[in-house]
Structure formats: structure tokens, C-alpha cells
Amino acid sequence: GDGIVEVILPSQDRTHLGAIQRVSGGAEVDWRLPLEGVLSSNLSVVQLTDSSLMLTAGLNDGRLRIWLP
């Protein structure tokens, strides 16, 4: 990563995830990711053996989305 702390949150309609980071004027969206469904679970982040991160999210149709580096 870039060493900047980000908070990952769903959009209000729970169809996208966004990473929010602090900037000098407050906060801004760093990136936005479509879920291709509606979020229906908590988000889970796992640190892998190489220190990279894996993000997972459960969708309302029973699918589990997994993002790997």
C-alpha cells in the first residue's frame, strides 16, 4: 500500500464499496469498486503471508466476492 490509512465503506444503496481517506480539507473517496450485487454481510479483510490484503464481502444472492492483490 501507500501507507495512507483508508476506511472501506459501502455506498448507501450497498452496491459499491469505497475507500475514504483523510486529506487536508477533510476526507475524499480514494477509490470505488462495484459489488455486482447488494452487500448483505460485514466486510472482512485478511492479511496474507506476503503482508498484502484480501477483502471479502457477502452479497444478497449468496455469492461471496473476494478481491486479491
Secondary structure by P-SEA (a helix, b strand, c coil): cccbbbbbbbcccccbbbbbbbccccccccccccccccccbbbbbbbccccbbbbbbbcccbbbbbbcc
